[in-house]
């Protein structure tokens, strides 16, 4: 088994991002989420909210919002998931951004991506 960080990025272009929600599913491999860390920007540096019940089903739903005026725009690391990978199959993930909103609560177009950090 190995510990693997999975860095989650959201790119909101020129629009400030005030809120987001995404779902991450494991589609191959055996993974247990052992921690959730906040992002790079001060507005989202606290760990985001997540649904503990979803953890049992190889998926997690994560969401965060900030009502302040100092908000990120462009590509920003929003969270890091700390995973425990067991078994011999390399994990594969499916990620879906289900909501992204600007400071007025209006839905915005944004892209979500991830990259896997170094195995520990």
Secondary structure, DSSP 8 states (H G I E B T S, - for coil): -EEEEEEEEEE-TTS---EEEEEEEEEESEEEEEEEE--SSGGG-S--EE-GGGGGGTEEEEEEE--SS----SEEEEEEEEEEEESSS--EEEEEEEEEE-TTS-B---EEEEEEEEE-
